[in-house]
Amino acid sequence: MTTSPLRSEKLDLRLTPGAKQTLQRAAAAAQRSVTDFVLESALASAAETLADRQSFQLEPEQWEVFVAALDAPPQLHPRLARLLQEPSVVELSVVEAPPAGGAG
C-alpha cells in the first residue's frame, strides 16, 4: 500500500454559481470529489502548459542546426535598431501632454 503525500497547502478561489455547478456535475460524472476533480484537472493543465518549457527533443541533425543558430553571431537588423533609437509613443505623449490643471 502506497501512501500519498499529506495535503497541507490550501488554495482558495472565487467562482460563479454556474461554474461551481459545472464542476460539481463533472466531478460527479467522474465519480470524484470536487476537490480531487479540480486538483487533478488543474495539475493536468499545468503539466501540459509546462511541458514544452521543461524539455524538448530533437533529432541529431536538428540539434546541430539548433546549436549552430545559438552559436552564430547576432544578425544586424537596421530597421529594428532605428526603431529602438526613436522615442516611443508613450514618451512622445508625455512630452506633448498639456500642463496639469487645465485651462483657467
Secondary structure, 3 states (H helix, E strand, C coil): CCCCCCCCCCCCCCCCHHHHHHHHHHHHHCCCCHHHHHHHHHHHHHHHHHHHHHCCCCCHHHHHHHHHHHHCCCCCCHHHHHHHHCCCHHHHHHHHCCCCCCCC
